Each structure stands twice: as C-alpha cells, then as structure tokens.
Amino acid sequence: MNSLNRRSVLLAGLGAAGTGVLAACSSNSSSSPSLIGPSGSQVARTEKKRDGTGKVHSLNLTAAPAMLDLGGGTVAKSWAFSGQAPGKEIRISAGDTLAAELSNQLPDKNPTSIHWHGLALRSDMDGVPPVTQTAVRAGANFTYRFIADDPGTYFFHPHVGLQLDRGLYAPLIVEDPKEPLSYDDEWVVVLDDWLDGVTGTPDEAFAELGQGMGGMDSGSDDSSSSSSSGHDMGDMDGMDMSGEGTDQESPSPSTSDSSGDGMSMKFMLMGAESDLLGGDAGDVKYPHHLINGKVPADPAVYTGKPGRRVRLRIINAGGDTAYRVALGGHKLTITHTDGFPVEHQQVDALLVGMGERYDVLVTLDNGVFPLVALAEGKNASGMALVRTGSGSAPKPTVRPKELDGTIVAAAQLRAANDVRLDSKKTDRVHRIELTGGMDKYNWAVNGRRFGMNEPAANPLLVEEGQRVRLDFVNTTDMWHPMHLHGHTYQLGITGPRKDTTIVLPKKTVSVIFDADNPGQWMLHCHNAYHGEAGMMALVAYRA
C-alpha cells in the first residue's frame, strides 16, 4: 500500500472521529491510561498562562497547485502556499496571536494541514492529523489560532503524507521585542532539496524506496526491527550504480533507471557517504538543491553594503538532505539554534539537518560572495549570492574553502544562561530506540512503525510538571534528525535548547525537557521518508 493509500485509511478510520481521537480511544480501553486530549481543559488553561500581547495577525494561506519557476529555465509543477515556494514569510512579535486560515485547494481530494514547526503552541493547533485535528479536506477551510510566545526562527509545513517534500512550506519569524542582538539587517535563508514536478513526485519516490533493498512493500504491517540498516545490503550484483554518490544529475521524467534484476532505481540514491553524518547521507536522488527557491544557475541574491552586520536565519526545509553551509570569504558567529540563544561561537561552516534552524551573524566584506549549501555526502549543492560591490558571480559549482574549515556540532554549543534549564531530578526516562533499515525500509521507533496499527498503542507517557529525559539510541546505520513537537529539549546538562537534533548511526543522544505543555505530541524523524515509513511515536500527557 503506498503512502497516500495508507494515509487515506488512517484519515478515514481515525481522523473522521475528530480532534482528540487518540485520547478517546485510550480512555475507552480499561488497560490504557486516560490521556489529556489535544483540546482538553488543561490545554486551554496553559494557553491562558501564555504571555500574550493581545495583538492578532490574521492572514489567509491557500494550498493549491502551482507552476514554480526555480530559475535557469526550470519550471516545476508542484503544490505551494499562495503560488510560491518558499511561501511568503510570516513575521510577528513574541506574544502575538496568529490567526491563519488555511484554504485547501489541492487536487484529487488530497487532505492537508499546517504544522508550526518548533513552536510550543497549544496542542489542538499543532496540525497533525489524526492526532490533534481532523485533516482539512479538499475544498474546506480551517483556522489555526494560537499565541506564539517564544521568539525565534521557525517555519511551517503540512503534516500529511509527503506533502513537506513539495512546495508547501514557508518561514515563520517570531521577533523578540527586547532583541539583545545588534545588527543592521536580516536575511532569511531557506534550504530545500527538490524533485517534485521535475523527475517525479515524492509519493513515487516513496513507493520505490518502500520496495526496500529486499523487495518488501512499505505498506506491510511488519513492524519488526530489521537487522539490516543503512544502504549496506550485501549482494548487489547486477545493480546499476551509475548514480553512485550523487543526486546532481537525476534522470528526466521519461527515464527509468533500473538494476539488472529489474528493480527501479529512478529515485533511490546509492553511495552517498559523509564523515560528518557517520556514513550514509541520504536515500533520495534530487535533481536540484535550492536556496530561497532558486537553483545555483539563477541564484537568489542578497544586496548589501560592506561593513554591515547581517543576521542570517537559516532553515532546512528539505526532505532527505543535510546541508553544510558556508559564506565564501567570511566567518559565521552562531547565536541561536532552533529559535533559542546559545553562547556565541565563531565557525567557518554549519551542518544543518532537516528541520533544524540556525541564526548566525556575519560582517560583510566588499565584493560578490557565494552562500553555498553543500548537500552533505551527495556531491551536489545549492547556491545564493551576497553582493556588496562590483564583481562577477562565481560558478554555480563553486566550493568555498570555508566548507572544509571549522564546523561545530550542536552538542558542542552551550545554551545561553537565560534559557538553560534549571538543574533538577529527572522524573521520567524514555528509551527511544531508532530501528530499521533499507532492506525492508521499515524505519521505526522501538521496533514499532507508527500508523501501521493502532496509533494510540504504547504512547510515551509523561505527566505535567515532570522533568523528562529521552535517550535516542540509534541502532541503525543511518543518521536521523529527531524532532519533538510542542516543546524544546536541552542537549545534556548545558547544551543548546532545540526541537530537532541529529542522532548519528550507532550513537546515543540524551535530551531533557520539562513537561509544561499538556496535550498529545509527535516525536519523529524529520527525514520525510523515514517518518512516513513509520519512524514516529506519540508523546502523551496522562490526565
């Protein structure tokens, strides 16, 4: 069963029951604990405690088909918010209320939603069908209304199937009315890997990946953990490896790559290796890597003046690609990650996983400089330009030396004093074992593929007021960017506050958070294809 069909079954069987379906299912079972629903009284009580300004920003977002000009003569037939990708930036101040009406004009009865990635908002506005709301059906509208009380760099995207890997995403900037940083200008930089409407669709890519290297259909209910992980699958005799290690030159829509045994290789990426990511870098071939919606041959351009200090807000909205980011001829000073401030640290380049955001400060030199997003391990890159003076643009394939300079991992950063969690006893520990592999494409949490059976089964239980520790134990041969909804966690005792963090193969990462936002929340790999295959779990508050 492909991803669309599987989602349709879930939405028909569960989403139709309405908001809070998981809580209702749990409370009806004598063996299950009573859970706080996404729109329960505790959720409303917490919302009232938020420090709101009373100011309301009302806007309309239309999800619809769009012909997107990616530059360089490339036009992609895709889906987007209000006809552009990235969508129009939303910018509000901390404490303001956002009232965003979503109009679903997608074709073929496709339901959709909006997830406000990184925001600790009220549970029933988190945009995750069927957990927190019924999906917004085609032709219908739904208004998201919530207080955004944490300043920072965020973005929004659907949480239905693989819609994230189309053009349905946009930045959300929550400004700090007491901004402590001093700078002259801002530039929001959105990174994305792109195939939709060029070599096929994300659902076609998932269908191919879902066959697995062992030929298993991704729609199977087999939820066991595979002993084979990553792309090391043993007997590969006869397989076409012409695309090994690169997704720069993907086949045209009419081309069908295949192995000697007839297995399709149109979308599956082989041989993508990265030391920074611990080996296997990704699953999917992408013909393009974009910065602010443009290919390197026709790049987005920031125009400024020498000597000015600019804040870059960098967002990785990609589906399957981590990016190593550098600005040629410049050092970058990291000030925030995932919206929260850190002790400043100067680097040459950043490694940004899917769903992660970094804010950096840079003082501009005089000339024309490439901002390069190297697709880690994939022998491809995106590029934009910073222009502060005369000069010719560098080649689209330019690789600044800074890409091979100092790169600081998130775990090496320290949270700023005012956002560091107080030291206290841990009340609850959950082991989050990341399991599965390419053999059966059965990515899972603790061996269970979310959505294959009852979604409410075996939730990760927490109680309001608890200090919770999550131990991400990666048993696979591939890295995973693990994202928690509705909260920010802290890496270790003094590490940065984040909502998405890279967990390397065969490594363990421990994070802590305070259970202060009651409701039901997803915890999942932000590789869109791993998440859709089942690497998700539910974090649920007990009533």
Secondary structure, 3 states (H helix, E strand, C coil): CCHHHHHHHHHHHCHHHCCCHHHHHHHCCCCCCCECCCCCHHHHHHHHHCCCCCCEEEEEEEEEEEEEEEECCEEEEEEEECCECCCCCEEEECCCEEEEEEEECCCCCCCECCEEECCCCCHHHCCCCCCCCCCECCCCEEEEEEECCCCEEEEEECCCCCHHHCECCEEEEEECCCCCCCCCEEEEEEEEEECECCCECHHHHHHHHHCCCCCCCCCCCCCCCCCCCCCCCCCCCCCCCCCCCCCCCCCCCCCCCECCCCCECCCECCCCEECCCCEECCCECCCEEEECCECCCCCCEEECCCCCEEEEEEEECCCCCCEEEEECCCCEEEEEECCEEEEEEEECEEEECCCCEEEEEEECCCCEEEEEEEECCCCEEEEEEEECCCCCCCCCCCCCHHHHCCECCHHHCCECHHHCCCCCCCCEEEEEEEECCCCCCCCEECCECCCCCCCCCCCEEECCCCEEEEEEEECCCECEEEEECCCCEEECCCCCEECEEEECCCCEEEEEEECCCCCEEEEEECCHHHHHHCCEEEEEEEC
